[in-house]
Amino acid sequence: MAFYNDNVGKRILELLSFPIMERCSELNMLFDICNLRELQELFPTIVNSVFGIGTGGLGWGLRATTKENSPQCFEMLYNFFAPMGPMFRLCYRLLNDAIKFELSLEHLPHKLVELIHSGQYSIFYADLVNIDPFRRQVTSLSLNAFDYYILNFVIHATLPLHKMYPAALQVHNERLKTVYFFLTAEYLCNFLPSRPDAMVMPSNICPSVKAPQPMPVQQLQPKRSPKYLKIPQPNPGLYGSGANNMSQINQRNTEASPRAHAWRTESVLHFFIDTWLRYDVDEARDLPSSEFIRVVRILIKQTHSFANSANLDQTVMATLRKIAQPMMKPRIYPFIKSIIGRWPLDSSMSVVLELWLSYIQPWRYTFEWQNNSGAHIEVPINSRFDAFISDNIVIYTQIFVHILPRFERLDYTSLRNVVMLHRLVKVFSQSTLPMKLCHAEKSYAGNTISFVDSPRKHSTFLSSTSSSVEWDGSFYHEDLYTPMFGTAIKSEIEQFIKTVYISRMYVAQEINAIRREQKERRNSLGFFRKLFTHLFVDMSPTELKLQEINKIPDILDLAVRSLCNMFYVDLPNISIDQLEPVVGQSFQKSLNFSIYDSSDYLDISRVSPMQMMNNLAHMRNTIDPAKIPIQSHECTVLVRMLHQISCILNEKFGEHFNNYWSRRNIVGKIWHQLLYPPMTAQWFDKPRVRLHVSGVSELCEEELPARLCLRFLASYRTLALIILTMLIGYIFWGSSITGIIALFFISVAYVLIMAIIS
């Protein structure tokens, strides 16, 4: 039997290098039959393998596997690591007071290590830290199997894998949802349940893993440099003075302590918040991936939902619900502010924006809101959230002030940028929020700051006489508070509204120009050519652009009116006639400007918004039309299949296609109607691995010959036409094939007519 168990342990180690499908399938069985002693020895090795600790960080590919790139591996990994899956069964088998696993502080994020060394951590860590008695320093954490796995899972999100692995870079660029993303949502929903009557599954877990302790709300203080290590102690007043009182209270704590019945929830809450919201985003470190921002948003949303049920929860978990939001508060302001200040000013900025907007709207994560959100009814903000708004006023106002200059630099002729502005304005203009923010800011300002507006910095200096100005350790005396509803921000909003209004006028002018051009082009066509073009020719790039930018004026109108109402600003009085001469002059200048300085370095500041708009207006597509992204009017499966068929035909008959295209007779004109013309495709190369981010991409070119493209057959309009002709053939001639044959001859006639008149 011992020999058999030894073979099981060796087999588990061998499986760690096997393919994912075989590895997960066999480990599922071996975890149940391996003895406890050997599992205890193998557990750290298994966890290190899962998260790639010591091997580069990729591990089993939780942050690189998606449904799109590997659906089978995705399902296998998700089921293996689910809360009721084999990995958690292994963790629960190893739950025992005597079984602990050491995690060195070297593996923890920098800010979390600083927190532990400073002694300012919450009482949760008091029985986890291991202290070197000689150096009087915390050297490691002593964790049970569940905590060991969860903490390593949380740390895994902080690794910059998108800088090292192509698959993770694709997830970062295209915002795909990985196994890690779905597991994060599953863990948080399971261990931080929203419903007060929900149970953490599985429910039959031994409650004696962690000693019961009182759990007061720990208010973090500003950092100091302590001479001695500070070890948090429970409040001695809770225990009385005698041994009998101590035993009685210990017995009550064992029966009712949240640590005895909800210790997994407590661990998940502390590890996720303390690790992720203390992510160090300074100039010397890499920015996190977009996936990290998205999973932090899941944490914030679920924590709000978990905390909002505190008044309905009559169980021992109510204590944890009450401290959930105060735990986030000290770190969320510096975390969001530092990320917004460094994040690239492109469409990915919406990920960071939504993170902030999720935190400042806790009322969205209540049962009342969820019940009414499907009916598109705007639910007024409940008065019970007034305290949250007052306590977090800095996060509302100072992040808004901080992000406003970044929004001023966006190009609002782009729909993605317009949608970001719409989201920002929609949140701040909802219901009674502006009035609540104004009152909260006046109360905060009256107690802590004195107003001194400056022309550009529009800063207000903190009062030196106030002793309570620190915003829970994240807003200090040396910081400057800028009133959101002050005169300086109001004047900046006025200029911003003018910029947005001008962009709206330019977009409206461009829409009218495109419509006039389309109308003139349609009027120049004959009846039959217009009919065949409508039936067979897909939407042109100009029509697609019109379809997109057609939404912009209405969205910008709503944004401008909402901003005017929020800050009591009048609508700008600008006519397009005043702008047209400026456009002409600016266009002449844009023909001779350079975005490089005298040293040939790229200098984006040399490009004015007007020059950028003119350049965008005169840009032309330089990519192969056959390779543009799949559009909403196309069938995805058919596009991919027809692309493969087209590639095979072009590879086999490419020379013949070129010869036919070059002919000057009627045959050449016919092939001009069937083939895509030769072109030079251009694109900027995006290296998969960037060891040194220089901001420079290489312009690549490829000469494309005349080629066949069957993609037009994948449009829903073409498919509808084919079905219609089959139906007509069946009704009038009793055969659907007859309708297809008739459509074929009509198409041939159309090609011949177009070749003759061309």
Beta strands, then each sheet from edge to edge (+ up, - down):
strand 1: 101-104
strand 2: 129-132
strand 3: 137-143
strand 4: 675-676
strand 5: 679-684
strand 6: 699-704
strand 7: 707-708
sheet 1: 1+ 3- 2+
sheet 2: 4+ 7-
sheet 3: 5+ 6-
end
